[in-house]
């Protein structure tokens, strides 16, 4: 976030600080909150700067690197390494042992971690893997890489496990030798020892024993049911690989090995009988594919049920993605397009019924396993896939496979079409009931509003767009079914001190109020939200300083005069990119366009390209001066498409309503120049300045 310091000093740019009154959150990562800064000490000097070294960042902020409710995720990091070995075709067995002293062992029969000296770092490779952040064998995705497809990408996985463990013992069996290394709290306490293998040790693989440090976790106990589900899913996704869990204390042992794969697993897990037989298929790119690297693709099994809780599981390179992501969006898109194509081909859709993706997807149960060469996850714990290309990757294989299957089994296709049409009719009837409750005195909608076709409140969204030119691109690039566009001319009025009965004197505010269908109100008013026309009200402005100012003025409007919309979670901020990087082809990856929100993301992308071996300057960088410079396709791909955009929900921060109101008066009030100056002097160094 940035603001214009000179304008602030003049007393007219202070609203840019308002952003920090709000707790704008996506996933688990909050934007900086001004109320936190208020509590900080004003002392700030050279001695205030501390440089964290080695694994200290993990110990200081473990929640940035792993789940801290229990140690399962740090155990999973070790397990994922063993699974990556099996995925690469170098292992057939994985064994997890629960010891009575609360430690956990993970053993595989892979290639074993190399323990020779690293040519550049002059330290044993096995030591670097467990003690250095961003060190690992999975960055090299070229043809000569040790892992073409893997879940580990950040190179911090097992080093996090080491940092948050009281003790860790590592044994690597490789090349007829055995190497041992012991750590304590992330530091080496028994240096590397290598010996010749005896008869019992003549094997290859890795054995890691971990003692999690309970002080970093809310509970030191491993959730056994989650661990068993994780191990079972690994066996399902790797047919022929044997996964074993042994409890030394109870002497119980469980073994999973699946040869039937996804279909057997889904069939055993369904909560209701499927309406049609389960559909199982897979698709992977070959060496001649134009858009994707050889081996990229997905395997999936889908079952449609009429009742019961839907079962949905997805994985990327064997990593469970509990929060879904773009690969699931690709499956949804592929299913919808295939079913819609079948319905259109056989003229099954009744007049007046519009089919939407959720009508097909609502009763879908599935297990999806995607293989992506260079997956981009949201957050270190990899719960959600963010790779934009994964939508096209998965849908491109799912759609033709399901289309062929439906047309080969027309009877099943008609049953599935009937299920989807029934869901669409129910959704439309529910929308009509809401419309009737609005009454007959509805105001005439603004002429510049380009409305959407759907009447489904949960599905509809309106974008308040800065500028007519950007509004034109948004109109052409939007989804006409569910997305409305309301262009705004210039900067909106600062409404903090405007009386409610004078609001409609301003045309822009009048149009916003009429378009969303809710009257201005106060925090304690009884508000009728039945007239609300859109489930999401999205502020869309340029990614520069002026765009931030417009966001602030609109946030002021909603907080002051439409507070119930913020309270009910209807207000969002769309985040368009500031830069576009045109990257050349690299290895198996074709030439791509990469969009970044700010300079921080741009730096990270360029660092990644350098690591991929791209020659310095072989890429080109474009900076968008405003939304008007983006064509309809770019605006859709980066900002409007629900599968690839970044949309931030607006919520109150950790101050209560009255405290936030007082702070906003300081920031937005006309007679508060001195208070704003004091606030800037105290906290100005906490904000990046864009002059």
Protein Blocks (a to p, Z undefined) as FASTA:
>chain_A
ZZdfklmmnopmmmmmmmmmpccdehjbccddfklmmmpcfbdcfklpccdehjlmmmmm
mmlmmcfkbmklmmmmmmmmmmmmmmnopafbdcddddfklpacdddfbeopafbdcfkl
opafklmmmmpghiajklpmcfkbmblbdfblnlpmmmmmmmmpfbdcddddeehiacdd
ddeehiafbdcddddddfklmccdddddddddfklpfblcdcfklmmmmmmmmmmmmghi
acddddfklopacddddfklmmlmmmmmpcbdcfbdcddddddddfklfkbcehiacddd
ddddfedjddddddeehiacfkgpjklmmmmmmmmmmmmmmmmmnopacghiacdfklmm
mmpccddddddfbacdehjklpacfbfklmmmmmmmmmmmmmmmmmmmmmlmmmmmmmmm
mmmmmmmmmmmmmmmmnojmbccddfklccdfbfcfklpccdddehjklmmmmmmmmcfk
lpccdddehjdddfklgcfklmmmpmklmmmmmmnopacddfkbccdfklpmbfbdcddd
dfbfklmmmmmmmmmmmmmmmmmlmmnopaccddddfbdcddddehjbccdddddfblml
mmmmmmmmmmnopaehkaccdddfbfklpcfklmmmmmmmmklmccddddddfbdfklmm
mmmmmmmpmklmmmmmmmmmmmmmmpccdZZ
